Amino acid sequence: MVPVKQVQSAARVLATFEALADHQPVGVGALARLLDDDKSAVQRALMTLAEAGWIQRTPRDPNRWEVTARVLALAHAAQRHTDLRERARPVLQALRDETDETAILNVPTGGRIVAVDVVESTQLVRAAPHIGLTVPAETSAAGQAILAHLSPDEQVPFLGEPPSPALAERLTEVRRRGWSINDQDVTPGARGVGAPVLDRGRPVGAVTISAPAERLDPAAMPALGAEVAAAVRSLWS
């Protein structure tokens, strides 16, 4: 029974948010009538949304509610990711064709590094992460490429704590040379290189090449890293 109650609660919160967005500024009583729901239940949904930062009391009337700028920020981020995927797709395809290994576009979002586009190798044995996969920030090539261009404070949401001296030194080197390495640090038997996609110096993503370790010799990784870095420089200016 518990999962059903949780789903019903989530549905009520979402319905409340949608009704509020359509009729803002609006009070709890009006929302309850619009939703044909219990006023106390709608009030609880409003408190949940407010605590999460999605809505706020209106300045002129604290009994009415309106959505916050967080909604606009989310919409902007979603559009930005869409634009980046469109820009990056030809680069991913070109890198896959040149290397015959899997090319991946990753983005930082909500303290995570997430794969948002993948162009797979045509080889039978290949590294093939799925879209939506979250990769570890500290050890993945994508994570290191992105973290290298964030301040220590900005790195904390991705790491859960300030970077260790060893990691800070590694990220300094990644930033200096322009590309990162994952030498079986995430998945045994898989290696990869990555480079950040920068928008006026800010990391908006990372492009990585991932391959079975038996095909990607460590000695070849610096040249491949430099190739990926050169390929992504034109993605965002």
ROSE-4610 file (N, C-alpha, C; in Angstrom, 1 decimal, always signed):
// ROSE-4610
residu = [M/M/M/V/V/V/P/P/P/V/V/V/K/K/K/Q/Q/Q/V/V/V/Q/Q/Q/S/S/S/A/A/A/A/A/A/R/R/R/V/V/V/L/L/L/A/A/A/T/T/T/F/F/F/E/E/E/A/A/A/L/L/L/A/A/A/D/D/D/H/H/H/Q/Q/Q/P/P/P/V/V/V/G/G/G/V/V/V/G/G/G/A/A/A/L/L/L/A/A/A/R/R/R/L/L/L/L/L/L/D/D/D/D/D/D/D/D/D/K/K/K/S/S/S/A/A/A/V/V/V/Q/Q/Q/R/R/R/A/A/A/L/L/L/M/M/M/T/T/T/L/L/L/A/A/A/E/E/E/A/A/A/G/G/G/W/W/W/I/I/I/Q/Q/Q/R/R/R/T/T/T/P/P/P/R/R/R/D/D/D/P/P/P/N/N/N/R/R/R/W/W/W/E/E/E/V/V/V/T/T/T/A/A/A/R/R/R/V/V/V/L/L/L/A/A/A/L/L/L/A/A/A/H/H/H/A/A/A/A/A/A/Q/Q/Q/R/R/R/H/H/H/T/T/T/D/D/D/L/L/L/R/R/R/E/E/E/R/R/R/A/A/A/R/R/R/P/P/P/V/V/V/L/L/L/Q/Q/Q/A/A/A/L/L/L/R/R/R/D/D/D/E/E/E/T/T/T/D/D/D/E/E/E/T/T/T/A/A/A/I/I/I/L/L/L/N/N/N/V/V/V/P/P/P/T/T/T/G/G/G/G/G/G/R/R/R/I/I/I/V/V/V/A/A/A/V/V/V/D/D/D/V/V/V/V/V/V/E/E/E/S/S/S/T/T/T/Q/Q/Q/L/L/L/V/V/V/R/R/R/A/A/A/A/A/A/P/P/P/H/H/H/I/I/I/G/G/G/L/L/L/T/T/T/V/V/V/P/P/P/A/A/A/E/E/E/T/T/T/S/S/S/A/A/A/A/A/A/G/G/G/Q/Q/Q/A/A/A/I/I/I/L/L/L/A/A/A/H/H/H/L/L/L/S/S/S/P/P/P/D/D/D/E/E/E/Q/Q/Q/V/V/V/P/P/P/F/F/F/L/L/L/G/G/G/E/E/E/P/P/P/P/P/P/S/S/S/P/P/P/A/A/A/L/L/L/A/A/A/E/E/E/R/R/R/L/L/L/T/T/T/E/E/E/V/V/V/R/R/R/R/R/R/R/R/R/G/G/G/W/W/W/S/S/S/I/I/I/N/N/N/D/D/D/Q/Q/Q/D/D/D/V/V/V/T/T/T/P/P/P/G/G/G/A/A/A/R/R/R/G/G/G/V/V/V/G/G/G/A/A/A/P/P/P/V/V/V/L/L/L/D/D/D/R/R/R/G/G/G/R/R/R/P/P/P/V/V/V/G/G/G/A/A/A/V/V/V/T/T/T/I/I/I/S/S/S/A/A/A/P/P/P/A/A/A/E/E/E/R/R/R/L/L/L/D/D/D/P/P/P/A/A/A/A/A/A/M/M/M/P/P/P/A/A/A/L/L/L/G/G/G/A/A/A/E/E/E/V/V/V/A/A/A/A/A/A/A/A/A/V/V/V/R/R/R/S/S/S/L/L/L/W/W/W/S/S/S]
num = [1/1/1/2/2/2/3/3/3/4/4/4/5/5/5/6/6/6/7/7/7/8/8/8/9/9/9/10/10/10/11/11/11/12/12/12/13/13/13/14/14/14/15/15/15/16/16/16/17/17/17/18/18/18/19/19/19/20/20/20/21/21/21/22/22/22/23/23/23/24/24/24/25/25/25/26/26/26/27/27/27/28/28/28/29/29/29/30/30/30/31/31/31/32/32/32/33/33/33/34/34/34/35/35/35/36/36/36/37/37/37/38/38/38/39/39/39/40/40/40/41/41/41/42/42/42/43/43/43/44/44/44/45/45/45/46/46/46/47/47/47/48/48/48/49/49/49/50/50/50/51/51/51/52/52/52/53/53/53/54/54/54/55/55/55/56/56/56/57/57/57/58/58/58/59/59/59/60/60/60/61/61/61/62/62/62/63/63/63/64/64/64/65/65/65/66/66/66/67/67/67/68/68/68/69/69/69/70/70/70/71/71/71/72/72/72/73/73/73/74/74/74/75/75/75/76/76/76/77/77/77/78/78/78/79/79/79/80/80/80/81/81/81/82/82/82/83/83/83/84/84/84/85/85/85/86/86/86/87/87/87/88/88/88/89/89/89/90/90/90/91/91/91/92/92/92/93/93/93/94/94/94/95/95/95/96/96/96/97/97/97/98/98/98/99/99/99/100/100/100/101/101/101/102/102/102/103/103/103/104/104/104/105/105/105/106/106/106/107/107/107/108/108/108/109/109/109/110/110/110/111/111/111/112/112/112/113/113/113/114/114/114/115/115/115/116/116/116/117/117/117/118/118/118/119/119/119/120/120/120/121/121/121/122/122/122/123/123/123/124/124/124/125/125/125/126/126/126/127/127/127/128/128/128/129/129/129/130/130/130/131/131/131/132/132/132/133/133/133/134/134/134/135/135/135/136/136/136/137/137/137/138/138/138/139/139/139/140/140/140/141/141/141/142/142/142/143/143/143/144/144/144/145/145/145/146/146/146/147/147/147/148/148/148/149/149/149/150/150/150/151/151/151/152/152/152/153/153/153/154/154/154/155/155/155/156/156/156/157/157/157/158/158/158/159/159/159/160/160/160/161/161/161/162/162/162/163/163/163/164/164/164/165/165/165/166/166/166/167/167/167/168/168/168/169/169/169/170/170/170/171/171/171/172/172/172/173/173/173/174/174/174/175/175/175/176/176/176/177/177/177/178/178/178/179/179/179/180/180/180/181/181/181/182/182/182/183/183/183/184/184/184/185/185/185/186/186/186/187/187/187/188/188/188/189/189/189/190/190/190/191/191/191/192/192/192/193/193/193/194/194/194/195/195/195/196/196/196/197/197/197/198/198/198/199/199/199/200/200/200/201/201/201/202/202/202/203/203/203/204/204/204/205/205/205/206/206/206/207/207/207/208/208/208/209/209/209/210/210/210/211/211/211/212/212/212/213/213/213/214/214/214/215/215/215/216/216/216/217/217/217/218/218/218/219/219/219/220/220/220/221/221/221/222/222/222/223/223/223/224/224/224/225/225/225/226/226/226/227/227/227/228/228/228/229/229/229/230/230/230/231/231/231/232/232/232/233/233/233/234/234/234/235/235/235/236/236/236/237/237/237]
x = [+0.8/+0.0/+0.9/+2.0/+2.9/+3.2/+3.7/+4.0/+2.9/+1.6/+0.5/+0.2/+0.3/+0.2/+1.2/+2.4/+3.5/+3.2/+2.7/+2.4/+1.2/+0.2/-0.9/-0.5/+0.4/+0.9/+1.6/+2.5/+3.3/+2.3/+1.3/+0.3/-0.4/-0.7/-1.4/-0.5/+0.8/+1.7/+1.9/+2.0/+2.1/+0.8/-0.3/-1.6/-1.7/-1.3/-1.4/-0.4/+0.8/+1.7/+1.2/+0.6/+0.1/-1.1/-2.0/-3.1/-2.6/-1.6/-1.1/-0.4/+0.3/+1.0/+0.0/-1.2/-2.2/-3.0/-3.1/-4.0/-3.3/-1.9/-1.2/-1.5/-1.4/-1.3/-2.6/-2.6/-3.8/-3.6/-4.8/-4.7/-5.1/-4.9/-5.1/-6.6/-7.5/-8.9/-9.4/-8.9/-9.2/-8.6/-7.4/-6.8/-7.6/-8.0/-8.8/-10.0/-10.7/-11.9/-11.6/-10.5/-10.1/-9.8/-9.2/-8.7/-9.8/-10.9/-11.9/-11.3/-10.4/-9.7/-9.8/-9.4/-9.4/-8.4/-8.9/-8.1/-6.8/-6.9/-5.7/-4.7/-5.2/-4.3/-3.6/-4.3/-3.7/-2.7/-3.0/-2.0/-0.7/-0.8/+0.4/+1.2/+0.5/+1.2/+1.9/+1.2/+1.9/+3.1/+3.1/+4.2/+5.4/+5.1/+6.1/+6.8/+6.0/+6.5/+7.3/+6.8/+7.6/+8.9/+8.9/+10.2/+11.2/+10.7/+11.6/+12.0/+11.4/+11.8/+11.1/+10.0/+9.3/+8.2/+7.7/+6.7/+7.1/+6.4/+6.6/+5.4/+5.2/+4.1/+4.3/+3.3/+3.4/+3.7/+4.5/+4.9/+3.8/+2.8/+1.7/+0.6/+0.5/-0.5/+0.1/+0.5/+1.1/+0.2/-1.1/-2.1/-2.2/-1.5/-1.5/-0.1/-0.1/+1.1/+1.4/+2.7/+3.2/+4.4/+4.7/+5.9/+7.1/+8.3/+9.5/+10.3/+11.4/+12.2/+12.9/+12.8/+13.5/+12.9/+11.6/+10.9/+11.6/+11.8/+12.4/+13.9/+14.6/+15.9/+15.9/+15.0/+14.9/+14.6/+13.7/+13.3/+14.5/+15.3/+16.5/+17.5/+17.7/+18.7/+18.3/+17.0/+16.6/+16.8/+16.5/+16.7/+18.2/+19.0/+20.5/+21.0/+20.5/+21.0/+20.5/+19.3/+18.9/+19.7/+20.0/+20.9/+22.3/+22.8/+24.1/+24.1/+23.1/+23.0/+23.0/+22.3/+22.2/+23.6/+24.3/+25.6/+26.6/+26.5/+27.5/+27.3/+26.1/+25.9/+26.8/+27.1/+28.0/+29.4/+29.8/+31.2/+31.3/+30.2/+30.2/+30.3/+29.5/+29.6/+30.9/+31.5/+32.9/+33.9/+33.9/+34.8/+34.6/+33.3/+33.1/+33.6/+33.4/+33.9/+35.4/+36.1/+37.5/+38.2/+37.5/+38.1/+37.5/+36.2/+35.4/+35.2/+35.2/+34.8/+33.6/+33.0/+31.8/+32.1/+31.3/+31.5/+30.3/+30.5/+29.4/+29.4/+28.2/+28.1/+27.5/+28.2/+27.8/+27.5/+26.6/+26.3/+26.3/+26.7/+26.5/+25.1/+24.4/+23.1/+22.7/+22.3/+21.9/+22.9/+24.2/+25.3/+25.6/+25.2/+25.5/+26.1/+26.8/+27.3/+26.5/+25.7/+24.8/+25.0/+25.0/+25.1/+23.8/+23.9/+22.7/+22.6/+23.7/+23.8/+24.9/+24.7/+25.7/+25.7/+26.8/+27.0/+27.9/+27.3/+28.0/+29.0/+30.1/+31.0/+30.2/+30.7/+30.1/+30.7/+31.8/+32.4/+31.6/+31.7/+30.9/+31.1/+32.3/+32.7/+32.9/+32.1/+32.2/+31.8/+32.2/+31.6/+30.4/+29.3/+28.0/+27.1/+27.5/+26.7/+25.3/+24.3/+23.0/+22.7/+21.9/+21.5/+20.8/+21.2/+20.6/+21.6/+22.6/+23.6/+24.3/+24.3/+25.1/+26.5/+27.5/+28.9/+29.5/+30.4/+31.0/+31.9/+31.7/+32.4/+33.9/+34.3/+35.7/+36.6/+36.0/+36.9/+36.6/+35.5/+35.2/+35.9/+36.2/+36.8/+35.9/+34.6/+33.7/+33.7/+33.6/+33.5/+34.8/+35.9/+37.2/+37.3/+36.8/+36.9/+36.1/+34.9/+34.0/+34.5/+34.8/+35.3/+36.5/+37.4/+38.6/+38.4/+37.2/+36.8/+35.8/+35.7/+34.9/+35.7/+35.3/+36.0/+35.8/+36.7/+36.5/+35.1/+34.6/+33.2/+32.2/+32.3/+31.4/+31.5/+32.7/+32.9/+32.2/+31.9/+31.4/+30.1/+29.1/+27.8/+28.1/+29.1/+29.4/+30.1/+30.9/+31.8/+31.3/+30.4/+29.9/+30.8/+31.9/+32.9/+34.0/+34.8/+35.8/+36.8/+37.4/+38.3/+39.5/+40.0/+41.2/+42.4/+43.5/+44.7/+45.1/+45.0/+45.4/+44.5/+43.2/+42.2/+42.4/+42.6/+42.8/+44.1/+45.1/+46.3/+46.0/+45.2/+44.9/+44.0/+43.1/+42.2/+43.0/+44.0/+44.8/+45.6/+46.0/+46.7/+45.7/+44.5/+43.5/+43.2/+43.1/+42.8/+43.9/+45.2/+46.4/+46.4/+46.2/+46.4/+45.2/+44.0/+42.8/+42.0/+42.4/+41.7/+42.0/+41.1/+41.1/+41.2/+41.5/+41.7/+40.9/+40.3/+39.7/+40.4/+41.3/+42.0/+41.4/+40.3/+39.6/+39.2/+39.0/+38.7/+37.2/+36.4/+34.9/+34.5/+34.9/+34.5/+35.7/+36.0/+37.2/+37.0/+38.1/+38.1/+37.7/+37.4/+37.1/+37.9/+38.4/+39.2/+38.5/+38.9/+38.3/+39.1/+38.8/+39.3/+38.2/+38.4/+37.3/+37.9/+37.1/+37.4/+36.2/+36.4/+35.2/+34.7/+33.4/+32.8/+32.6/+33.2/+33.2/+32.4/+31.6/+30.9/+31.4/+32.3/+32.9/+33.7/+34.3/+35.1/+34.4/+33.1/+32.3/+32.0/+32.1/+31.9/+30.4/+29.9/+28.5/+28.3/+29.4/+29.4/+30.8/+30.8/+32.1/+31.8/+32.7/+32.7/+33.7/+33.3/+34.3/+34.3/+35.4/+35.5/+35.7/+34.9/+35.0/+35.3/+36.2/+36.5/+37.0/+36.9/+37.4/+38.9/+39.4/+40.8/+41.7/+41.3/+42.2/+42.5/+41.6/+41.8/+42.4/+42.3/+42.8/+44.0/+45.1/+46.4/+46.7/+47.1/+47.4/+48.3/+49.3/+50.2/+49.5/+48.3/+47.6/+46.6/+46.4/+45.4/+45.7/+47.0/+47.2/+46.9/+47.2/+46.9/+45.4/+44.7/+43.3/+42.6/+43.1/+42.6/+42.8/+43.9/+44.2/+43.2/+42.9/+42.0/+40.6/+40.2/+38.8/+38.8/+39.8/+39.8/+39.7/+40.4/+40.4/+39.0/+38.4/+37.1/+36.0/+36.1/+35.0/+35.2/+36.3/+36.6/+35.5/+35.0/+34.1/+32.7/+32.4/+31.0/+30.3/+31.0/+30.4/+31.4/+31.0/+31.9/+31.3]
y = [-1.2/+0.0/+1.3/+1.2/+2.4/+3.0/+2.2/+2.7/+3.4/+2.9/+3.5/+4.9/+5.0/+6.3/+7.3/+6.8/+7.7/+8.3/+7.4/+7.8/+8.8/+8.5/+9.4/+10.8/+10.8/+12.0/+12.8/+12.2/+12.8/+13.4/+12.6/+13.1/+14.4/+14.4/+15.6/+16.8/+16.6/+17.7/+18.3/+17.4/+17.8/+18.5/+18.0/+18.6/+20.0/+20.1/+21.4/+22.4/+21.9/+22.8/+23.3/+22.4/+22.7/+23.7/+23.5/+24.4/+25.8/+25.8/+27.1/+27.8/+27.1/+27.8/+28.4/+27.7/+28.2/+29.4/+29.5/+30.5/+31.5/+31.5/+32.3/+33.8/+34.6/+34.2/+33.7/+32.7/+32.0/+31.5/+31.5/+31.1/+29.6/+29.1/+27.6/+27.3/+28.1/+27.8/+27.7/+28.7/+28.7/+27.4/+27.1/+25.9/+24.6/+24.6/+23.4/+23.3/+24.4/+24.3/+23.9/+24.5/+24.1/+22.6/+22.1/+20.7/+19.8/+20.3/+19.5/+18.6/+19.2/+18.4/+19.0/+18.3/+18.7/+19.9/+20.9/+22.1/+21.8/+21.0/+20.7/+19.9/+19.0/+18.3/+19.2/+20.1/+21.1/+22.0/+22.3/+23.1/+22.3/+21.1/+20.2/+20.2/+20.1/+20.0/+21.4/+22.5/+23.8/+23.9/+23.4/+23.5/+22.6/+21.5/+20.6/+21.4/+22.0/+22.8/+24.0/+24.6/+25.8/+25.4/+24.3/+23.9/+23.5/+23.0/+22.6/+23.7/+24.9/+26.1/+26.3/+25.6/+25.8/+26.9/+27.2/+28.3/+29.2/+30.3/+31.3/+32.1/+32.7/+33.5/+34.8/+35.4/+36.7/+37.8/+38.7/+39.9/+40.7/+40.9/+41.8/+41.1/+39.8/+39.0/+37.7/+37.5/+36.3/+35.1/+35.3/+34.2/+33.7/+34.3/+33.8/+33.3/+32.4/+31.7/+32.0/+31.9/+32.0/+31.1/+30.8/+30.0/+30.9/+30.2/+31.0/+30.9/+31.7/+31.7/+30.4/+29.4/+28.1/+27.4/+27.7/+27.0/+27.5/+28.8/+29.4/+28.9/+28.8/+28.2/+26.8/+26.0/+24.6/+24.6/+25.4/+25.4/+25.9/+26.9/+27.3/+26.2/+25.5/+24.4/+23.3/+23.0/+22.0/+22.4/+23.7/+24.1/+24.2/+24.5/+24.6/+23.2/+22.2/+20.8/+20.4/+20.8/+20.4/+21.0/+22.3/+23.0/+22.4/+22.0/+21.4/+20.0/+19.3/+18.0/+18.1/+19.1/+19.4/+19.8/+20.7/+21.1/+19.9/+19.1/+18.1/+16.9/+16.6/+15.3/+15.1/+16.1/+15.9/+15.6/+16.3/+16.0/+14.6/+14.1/+12.8/+11.8/+12.0/+11.1/+11.1/+12.3/+12.4/+11.6/+11.8/+11.1/+9.6/+9.2/+7.7/+7.2/+7.9/+7.5/+7.4/+8.4/+8.4/+7.4/+7.1/+6.1/+4.8/+4.7/+3.5/+3.0/+4.0/+3.8/+4.7/+4.4/+5.1/+6.5/+7.5/+8.9/+9.3/+10.0/+10.3/+11.8/+12.4/+13.8/+13.7/+14.3/+14.3/+15.7/+15.9/+17.3/+17.2/+18.3/+18.4/+18.9/+18.2/+18.7/+18.2/+19.1/+18.7/+17.9/+18.3/+17.6/+16.2/+16.0/+14.7/+14.9/+13.9/+14.0/+12.9/+13.4/+12.5/+12.4/+11.2/+11.0/+11.4/+12.4/+12.8/+12.5/+12.0/+11.5/+10.5/+9.5/+8.4/+8.0/+8.0/+7.5/+6.3/+5.1/+3.8/+3.4/+2.8/+2.1/+1.1/+0.8/-0.3/-1.6/-1.7/-2.9/-3.8/-5.1/-6.1/-5.9/-5.8/-5.6/-4.1/-3.4/-2.0/-1.5/-0.4/+0.3/+1.1/+0.8/+1.4/+1.9/+2.9/+3.5/+4.0/+3.9/+4.3/+5.8/+6.4/+7.8/+7.8/+8.8/+8.9/+8.3/+7.6/+7.0/+8.1/+8.0/+8.9/+8.3/+9.0/+8.5/+9.2/+8.6/+9.2/+10.4/+11.4/+12.7/+12.6/+11.9/+11.9/+11.0/+9.9/+8.9/+8.9/+9.4/+9.3/+10.4/+10.1/+11.1/+12.4/+12.1/+13.3/+14.1/+13.4/+14.1/+14.9/+14.4/+15.1/+16.3/+16.1/+17.2/+18.4/+18.1/+19.2/+19.8/+18.9/+19.4/+20.3/+20.0/+20.8/+22.3/+22.6/+24.0/+24.6/+23.9/+24.5/+24.8/+25.7/+26.1/+24.9/+24.9/+23.8/+23.8/+25.0/+25.1/+24.5/+24.8/+24.3/+22.8/+22.2/+20.8/+20.0/+20.6/+19.9/+19.2/+19.8/+19.1/+17.8/+17.8/+16.6/+15.5/+15.9/+15.0/+14.6/+15.5/+15.3/+15.8/+16.3/+16.9/+17.7/+18.5/+19.2/+18.2/+18.6/+17.6/+17.4/+16.2/+15.8/+16.5/+16.6/+17.2/+16.4/+15.1/+14.3/+14.6/+14.7/+15.0/+16.4/+17.3/+18.7/+18.8/+18.1/+18.1/+17.5/+16.4/+15.7/+16.7/+17.4/+18.3/+19.5/+19.9/+21.0/+20.6/+19.3/+18.8/+18.6/+18.2/+18.1/+19.4/+20.4/+21.8/+22.3/+22.0/+22.5/+21.9/+20.6/+19.9/+19.9/+20.1/+20.2/+18.9/+17.8/+16.5/+15.6/+14.6/+13.8/+12.3/+11.5/+10.0/+9.2/+8.2/+7.2/+5.8/+5.4/+4.1/+3.0/+2.5/+1.4/+1.8/+3.1/+3.6/+3.5/+3.4/+3.3/+1.9/+1.3/-0.1/-0.8/-1.9/-2.8/-3.2/-3.1/-3.4/-2.3/-1.1/+0.0/+1.2/+1.8/+3.1/+4.2/+5.4/+6.5/+7.8/+8.7/+10.1/+11.1/+12.3/+13.3/+14.7/+15.6/+17.0/+17.8/+19.0/+19.8/+20.6/+20.8/+21.8/+23.1/+24.1/+25.4/+26.5/+27.1/+28.3/+29.5/+30.3/+31.4/+31.0/+29.8/+29.3/+28.4/+28.4/+27.5/+26.2/+25.1/+23.8/+23.5/+23.4/+23.0/+21.6/+20.9/+19.5/+18.9/+17.6/+17.0/+15.9/+15.8/+14.8/+13.8/+12.5/+11.4/+10.3/+9.7/+8.5/+7.3/+6.3/+5.1/+3.8/+3.0/+1.8/+0.7/-0.6/-1.7/-1.5/-1.8/-1.5/-2.3/-3.4/-4.2/-3.5/-2.5/-1.8/-0.4/+0.1/+1.5/+1.4/+1.3/+1.2/+2.5/+2.4/+3.7/+4.6/+4.1/+5.0/+5.8/+5.3/+6.0/+7.1/+7.0/+7.9/+9.4/+9.8/+11.3/+11.8/+11.1/+11.6/+11.6/+10.6/+10.6/+11.7/+11.9/+13.0/+14.4/+14.6/+15.8/+16.0/+14.8/+14.8/+15.2/+14.7/+15.0/+16.4/+16.9/+18.3/+19.3/+18.9/+19.8/+19.7/+18.6/+18.4/+19.2/+19.4/+20.0/+21.5/+22.1/+23.5/+24.4/+24.0/+24.8/+24.7/+23.8/+23.6/+24.7/+25.5/+26.6/+27.8/+28.9/+30.1/+31.2]
z = [+0.0/+0.0/+0.0/+0.6/+0.7/-0.6/-1.6/-2.9/-3.6/-3.4/-4.0/-3.4/-2.1/-1.4/-1.9/-2.1/-2.5/-3.9/-4.8/-6.2/-6.1/-5.3/-5.2/-4.7/-3.7/-3.2/-4.2/-5.0/-6.0/-7.1/-7.5/-8.5/-8.0/-6.7/-6.1/-6.2/-5.8/-5.9/-7.3/-8.2/-9.6/-10.1/-9.8/-10.2/-9.6/-8.3/-7.6/-8.3/-8.7/-9.3/-10.7/-11.5/-12.8/-12.7/-11.7/-11.5/-11.1/-10.2/-9.7/-10.9/-11.7/-12.8/-13.8/-13.9/-14.9/-14.3/-13.0/-12.4/-11.4/-11.4/-10.5/-10.7/-9.6/-8.2/-7.7/-6.9/-6.4/-5.0/-4.3/-2.9/-2.8/-1.6/-1.4/-1.6/-1.1/-1.3/-2.7/-3.5/-5.0/-5.6/-5.2/-5.8/-5.4/-4.2/-3.8/-4.6/-4.9/-5.7/-7.1/-7.7/-9.0/-9.2/-8.1/-8.2/-7.6/-7.1/-6.4/-5.4/-4.5/-3.6/-2.2/-1.2/+0.2/+0.4/+1.1/+1.2/+2.0/+3.0/+3.8/+3.0/+2.1/+1.2/+0.2/-0.3/-1.2/-0.5/+0.7/+1.5/+1.7/+2.0/+2.2/+0.9/-0.2/-1.5/-1.8/-1.4/-1.6/-0.7/+0.5/+1.4/+0.8/+0.2/-0.4/-1.5/-2.4/-3.5/-3.0/-2.0/-1.5/-0.9/-0.1/+0.5/-0.6/-1.7/-2.8/-3.7/-3.4/-4.2/-5.5/-5.7/-7.0/-6.9/-5.7/-5.6/-4.4/-4.4/-3.3/-3.1/-1.9/-1.6/-2.4/-2.9/-3.6/-2.7/-3.1/-2.2/-1.7/-2.6/-2.2/-1.4/-1.5/-0.7/-0.3/+0.9/+1.4/+1.4/+1.2/+1.1/-0.3/-1.3/-2.6/-3.0/-4.0/-4.4/-5.9/-6.2/-7.6/-7.8/-9.0/-9.3/-9.2/-8.9/-8.8/-10.1/-10.1/-11.3/-11.5/-10.6/-10.8/-12.0/-12.2/-13.4/-14.7/-14.8/-15.9/-16.1/-15.0/-15.0/-15.5/-15.1/-15.6/-17.1/-17.5/-18.9/-19.8/-19.2/-19.9/-20.0/-18.9/-18.9/-19.9/-19.9/-20.9/-22.3/-22.6/-24.0/-24.3/-23.3/-23.5/-23.8/-23.1/-23.3/-24.7/-25.1/-26.5/-27.5/-27.4/-28.3/-28.4/-27.2/-27.1/-27.8/-27.6/-28.3/-29.8/-30.3/-31.8/-32.3/-31.5/-32.0/-31.9/-30.9/-30.7/-31.5/-32.0/-32.7/-33.9/-34.8/-35.9/-35.4/-34.3/-33.7/-33.2/-32.5/-32.0/-33.2/-34.2/-35.4/-36.0/-36.2/-36.8/-35.9/-34.6/-33.8/-33.8/-33.8/-33.9/-35.3/-36.4/-37.7/-37.7/-37.1/-37.1/-36.2/-35.1/-34.2/-34.2/-34.7/-34.6/-33.1/-32.2/-30.9/-30.5/-29.4/-28.9/-28.5/-29.0/-28.6/-27.8/-26.7/-25.8/-25.4/-25.3/-24.8/-23.4/-22.4/-21.1/-20.6/-19.7/-19.2/-17.7/-17.0/-15.5/-15.2/-14.4/-14.0/-12.6/-11.7/-10.4/-9.6/-9.7/-9.0/-9.6/-10.8/-11.4/-12.8/-13.3/-14.7/-15.5/-16.5/-17.2/-18.7/-19.2/-20.7/-21.3/-22.3/-22.9/-24.4/-25.0/-26.4/-26.5/-27.3/-27.5/-29.0/-29.6/-30.9/-30.8/-31.0/-30.7/-31.7/-31.3/-32.2/-33.0/-34.2/-35.1/-34.8/-33.9/-33.7/-32.7/-32.9/-32.2/-30.7/-30.3/-28.9/-28.7/-27.9/-27.8/-26.4/-26.0/-24.8/-25.3/-24.6/-25.1/-23.9/-23.3/-22.2/-22.8/-22.0/-22.5/-22.1/-22.9/-22.6/-21.2/-20.4/-19.0/-18.0/-18.4/-17.5/-16.7/-15.4/-14.5/-14.3/-14.6/-14.4/-13.2/-12.5/-11.3/-11.7/-10.9/-11.3/-11.1/-10.0/-9.6/-10.6/-11.0/-11.8/-13.3/-13.7/-15.2/-15.9/-17.2/-18.0/-18.2/-18.3/-18.4/-17.1/-16.0/-14.7/-14.5/-14.7/-14.5/-15.5/-16.7/-17.7/-17.2/-16.6/-16.2/-14.9/-13.9/-12.6/-12.7/-13.7/-13.8/-14.1/-14.5/-14.9/-13.9/-12.7/-11.6/-10.4/-9.6/-8.4/-7.4/-6.4/-5.4/-4.7/-4.5/-3.9/-4.9/-6.2/-7.2/-7.4/-7.0/-7.2/-6.1/-4.9/-3.8/-4.1/-4.8/-5.1/-5.9/-6.7/-7.5/-6.7/-5.8/-5.1/-3.7/-3.1/-1.8/-0.7/-1.1/-0.2/-1.0/-0.3/-1.0/-1.7/-2.8/-3.5/-2.6/-2.7/-1.9/-2.6/-1.9/-2.6/-3.8/-3.8/-5.0/-6.1/-5.9/-7.0/-7.5/-6.6/-7.0/-7.9/-7.6/-8.4/-9.8/-9.8/-11.1/-11.9/-11.3/-12.1/-12.6/-11.9/-12.4/-13.7/-13.7/-14.9/-16.0/-15.7/-16.8/-17.4/-16.6/-17.1/-17.9/-17.5/-18.2/-19.6/-19.7/-21.0/-21.9/-21.2/-22.0/-22.2/-21.6/-21.8/-20.5/-20.4/-19.2/-19.6/-18.6/-18.9/-17.8/-18.3/-17.4/-17.8/-17.0/-17.3/-16.4/-16.8/-16.1/-14.7/-14.5/-13.1/-12.8/-13.9/-13.7/-13.9/-15.0/-15.3/-15.7/-15.0/-15.4/-16.9/-17.6/-19.1/-20.0/-19.5/-20.4/-20.1/-21.1/-21.0/-21.8/-21.4/-22.1/-22.0/-22.8/-22.7/-22.9/-22.4/-22.5/-22.6/-23.1/-23.1/-22.8/-22.1/-21.8/-22.9/-22.9/-23.8/-23.0/-23.4/-22.6/-23.2/-22.4/-22.8/-22.0/-22.7/-22.0/-20.8/-20.9/-19.8/-18.8/-18.9/-18.0/-18.7/-17.9/-18.5/-18.7/-19.9/-20.1/-20.5/-20.7/-21.0/-21.2/-21.6/-21.9/-23.0/-23.9/-25.0/-24.6/-24.6/-24.3/-25.4/-25.5/-26.3/-25.3/-25.4/-24.6/-25.4/-24.9/-25.7/-24.8/-25.3/-24.5/-24.3/-23.1/-22.8/-23.7/-24.2/-25.1/-26.4/-26.8/-28.1/-27.9/-26.7/-26.4/-25.5/-26.1/-25.4/-24.6/-23.4/-22.6/-23.4/-24.1/-24.9/-25.9/-26.4/-27.4/-26.9/-25.6/-25.0/-25.0/-24.9/-25.0/-26.4/-27.4/-28.8/-29.0/-28.5/-28.6/-27.8/-26.6/-25.8/-26.5/-27.1/-27.9/-29.1/-29.7/-30.8/-30.4/-29.3/-28.8/-28.4/-27.7/-27.3/-28.5/-29.6/-30.8/-31.4/-31.4/-32.0/-31.3/-30.0/-29.3/-29.1/-29.5/-29.2/-29.9/-31.0/-31.8/-31.4/-30.4/-30.1/-29.4/-28.6/-27.9/-27.8/-28.1/-28.1/-27.3]
